Amino acid sequence: MKLFGKHIKANKIGVLAVQAILMFVLLSGCSKARTDIVNLDEKNSQNNEAGQNISEELTVEEDQTTVLEEETSKDQALPQRVIALSKSNAELWVLAGGELVGTSEDALNIEGIGEGVEDLGDMDKVSLEAITALEPDLLILFGTEPAQKALGEAASEIGIPVLFTNIDGFEDYEKVMKEFTDLTGRDDLYEKNVVSVREEIDEILKKVPEGEEKTYLFLHVSATKSKAEKNDYFASEIFNSLGLRNIASDDSSFDELSMEAIVSADPDYIFVVPRGNEKKALESFDSIFVNDPAWESLTAVKEGRYTLLSKDLFGLKPNDKWADAYKEAYDLLYTNE
C-alpha cells in the first residue's frame, strides 16, 4: 500500500513538470507585459515550491520505509522458531530471552519455558522428521553427544540452521550466553545471568585460603557403571579453582574405576553424583565399593569427606546458578571443617 501511494505522488510530480514546460513554451512565444511575466514567474515559483514539497515528502517517506525495511530484516534475522534438545540447552535459550517451539522431555519443567512447547521425547532419540515438522529456524544441540551431533549434521544438510554447544566450565557458559543474547538482543539478560554471576564467583575465589593442596576424586555413579571424572568435566573446574587437585586427571588407572585405584590414590575428598535412578545408582555403588572392607581405610572416609553432591548443581550444568555451585563447594571445603 505504501508503494502504491508513492507511485501516485510520483505521478503528481510528473504532471507538475509537464505543466511547467508548457507554460515556459507559451511565455516564450508571447509578447506580454513585464508585469504578466513577473506574475507568471511568481506562479512558476509557487508551483516549483509545491513540487519541491512533494519531493521532500516522498524522500521522507522513502527514508522511513528504509528504516522499516531494516527493522523488518533485523526481526527476521532473529530466530523465532527454536528447538533446543536437552534441559541445559533449553534453559540457556530461555535465560537469554528466547522462546521455544520444541524441546526434549527433560526440559519441559524448566522455569519460563512457556506454554505450547512441543515435547519431542528423549533428547538422544528425536527424529529428523519430528524436527522438520516444527519448521525451526534454529536447532540447538550438544556438540559432544554423538546422537545429537549426527542429528545436527543431517538437519544442516537440509537447510536447518544448527548451533552446537559444549560447556565444560564457566567461560564456556559465558561464550554461549553471549552468542544467545546477541541473537535475542537481550544485553540486560547477559548482565543479569552472566556478568553478575561472574562477580559472585570472583568474590568466592578471593576467600580461598593458601595452603597445602588436597586431592579429590569426583565420581558419577549409575545402576550399571561408576565413572571417575577428569578435568574436562565442568564440576572439576569448580573444585580445581578452589584449591584442590583431581587425582583422576591424566591417570590411566582411573579409565576404568576400581577399588584398587581408589585405595592407591587415597584422595582427601570423594564426591559422588548419581545418574538416572538415584536409589538404584547408590545401591549399585554401595554394593561394589562402599561395602568393600577397603573402603573404610580411605582418608576421605575416615575424616568424613565422602560427600553426596547436589545433582542440580554438579550433575547438570548449573547455568545461571554457577555461583551457587561455587558457594556450595566452598562451604563444603572450608566452612564445615
N, C-alpha and C positions, 0 to 999 in steps of 0.2 A: 504494500500500500504506500509506503514512503517513496519507493522508486517511482511509482505512478505519479505521485504529487510532484516530484522533481521534474518529471517529463513535461507536465503541464506548465510549470514555471519556466522551463527552458523554452517552450514554445512562445510564451509571452515575451521573452527577451528577443526572440527572432522577429516577432511582429513589430516590436518597437524599433528594431534595427531597420526593417524594410520601410516603415513609416518615415524614419529619419532620412533615408536615402531619397525617397520620393520627394520629400519636402525640399531637400537640397537641390534636386533637379529643377523643380518648379521655381525656386528662388533664383537660380542661375539664369533662367530663361525670361525672367520678368524684370521690368524697369520700374519697380515700385519705389515709393518714397523711403527715405532713410529711416523714418520712424517705423514703417512697416517691417523693414529688415530688422531693426532693433527688436521689435515685438516678436518677430519670428525667432530671432536668436534667443530671446528670453524663453520662448516656448520650448525650443530645442534643448535649452539648458535644463528646463524643468523635466523634459522627457528623459534626458540623459541621467539626471539625478534619480528619477524613478527607476530607470533601468539599472543604475548602479546599486540602488537599494535592493532591487530584486536579486541582482547578482550576489550582493553581500549576504542576503537571506539564504540563497542557495549554498553559498560557501559555508555558512554557519551550520546549515543542516548536514552538509557533507561531512564536516568535522565531527558533528555529533554522531553521525552514522558510523564513522571510523571508530570512535570510542566504543560504541555499542558492539560493533563487529569484533573489536579487540577483546571486550569483556566476554562476549559470547564464546570467542575462540578460547579464552582462558578458562571459562567454565567447562567447556567441552574437554579441555585437556585434563581436568581433574577427574580421577576415576569415580564413577557413580555407581557401578555395579561390581562390587568387590567380593571375592571369595577368599577366605583365609582358612587353611586346613591345619588346625591344632589350636588348643586353648591359648598357648602363648602368642602365636601369630595373630589370632583374632583379638586378643586383649591389646596387643601393641597397636593395631589399627584403630581400635575404639579409643584408646588413650590418646591417639594422635588426632582425634576428632572425626574419624571416618565412620561410615556406615557399611553394613554387610548385607548381602543378599543371600549368602550361604556360608555355612561353616561346618566343622566336624562336630559330632555329638558331644564330645568332651568340653566344648566351648559354649554350649547353649545357656549355661547358667552364669556366665561372667557378667559383671556389673556394666550396665549401659549398652548392652548388645542390641536392644530394640526388639520390637515385635515383628513377626512375619519372616524371620530369617529361616531359610531352608536348612533342615537337618540332612546332611549328606553322609551321616554314618561314621564309621571308623576312619580316622584320618589317613590311614595307610591302605584303605581298600576302596576309595572313591573312584568311580569310573569316569573316563573322559566324556562319556555320553551325558552323565549327570552334570558335569561341569558346563558343557556346551549348551545344555538345555536352559541354563540360567543366563546365558548371553553375557558373560562377565567382560569388563574392560580392564580387569586386573585380577591375577591369581597369585596369592601369597603362599609360599611353601617353604619347608625346611630344605636347605641345600645339602644337608648331611644325611638325610634319610633316603635310602635307596629307592623305596617305593614312590616317595614324593618327587625325587629327582627325575625318575622316569616319567611320571605323570606330567611334570613341568615341561620336559623336553617334547613330549607328544603334543601338549597344548600349544607350545610355542610354534610348532611346525604348522599348525592350522590357523595361526594368526592371533592367538590369545596372548596378551602381554603377561609375562611371568616375572615375579620378583622373589628370589630366594633369600632366606635369612639364615644366619649362623651366629648364634650368640654364645660365646664362651667366657664372657666377662662383662663388666660394666661398660667398658669402652665400646664393645660391640653393640650393646644396647643403645648407647649414645648415638652411634652412627646410624643405626636402623631408625631410631626415632627422629633423627634429623631429616632423613630421607622421607619418612612418612609425613611429618609435619610440613615439609616443603610441598608435598603433594596436596595436602589438605589446606594449606595456607594458615595453619594454626600455630604461629610462633608462641602464643601465650601458653599453649599446652606443652610446648617444648620447655619453656621456662619452668612450668609447674612440675612436670613429670621427669625432667632430666636435670636441669640446672640446680634446682633447689635440692634434689636428691643427692647430687654430687656434693653440694655444700655440707649436707648432713654427714655423708661418708667421710669427707675430709676432716670434719670435727672429731669423728670417732678415731680416725687413724692418728691424729695428733696425740691421743691419750695412750697409745700403745707403749708400754714401758720397754726400755732396752734391757737386755739380759741374755741369759743362756737360751739358745734356740731349742725348742722342744719339737718332737716329732708327732705326726698323726697318721692315721690310716682311715680313709673315707670309703665306706662300703655301701653299695647298693645291693639290697637283698630281695629276692623274689621266691616264689614257691618252687621254682625249678633251678635257680642259679644265684650265686652270690659273686659280686664283682668288685674289685678294688679300683677306684677311680684315680686316674693320674692327673697331671697338671693341666690337661686340656679340658677338664670338667669345670664348669663355671664356679661351683662352690669351692673348688680348690683355690681359686684366685682369692676368695674371701679369707680363708684361713692362712694362706701364704702371706697376704698383706698384713695380717695381724700377728706376724712373728713366728709362725710355725713352719715346719718343713714336712713335705709329703714324702713318706718313705717308699711309697709305691712308684713314684716317678722315676723313670729310667732304670727300673729294676725288673729284669725279666722274670724273677721268681714270683712276681705278682701278676703275670699274664694269666695264669690260672690260679685262683685263690686256694690256698691250702693252710692247714693249721701249722704245719712245719714252717712255712714262710712267715706267718704272723709271729710265732714264738721266736724265730731267729731275729726278726727286726725289732721286736718288743717295743712298740710305739708308746709314747706318753699319753696319747689320746686315741680312742677309737670312736668314730662317728658312723652311725648307721641310719640309712633312709630306706624304708620299704617301698617296693614297687608292686603294682597290681593289688591283689587282695592282701591287705596288711596283716591280717591274722595268719593266713597261710604262709605268707612270706617269713614272718618271725618264727613261726613254728618250725619251718624248714631250716632256718638259720640256727636256731637253738639246738635242733637235733644233730646237726653236723659240727657246729663249732662250740656254742656255749656249754653244751653238755659234755664236751671233751674235758677230761681232767686237767689237761694242759692249759685250758682257758683261765683257770684261777691263778695261774702263775704269772700272767701278764701284768706288767706295771700299770697299764691303764685300768685294768680291772681291780687290782689291789688298792689303787689310790682313788677309786671312784670316778674315773674319767672315761668310762664306757657310756656313751650317750646316744639316745634315740632322738634324731633331729626332726624338725618340722618338715613335712613333705611339701607344703606350700611354699616354703622359703628356700629349701635346699634340694628338693626333688624336682620341682618345677621352676622354670625361670621366674624370678621374683618381679621382673619388670619395674613398675613404679614403687615397689616395696624393697628395692635393693638396700636402702638404708636400714630398713627393719631387719634384714638378714645380717648385715654387718653388726648392728647393735646386739642382736641375739647372740651372735658368735662371740663378740667382745665380752658380753656379760658372762657367758659360759666360761671363757678362758680366764678372765681377770677379776670379775666381781664376786664370783662364788667360791673363789679359792680361800 
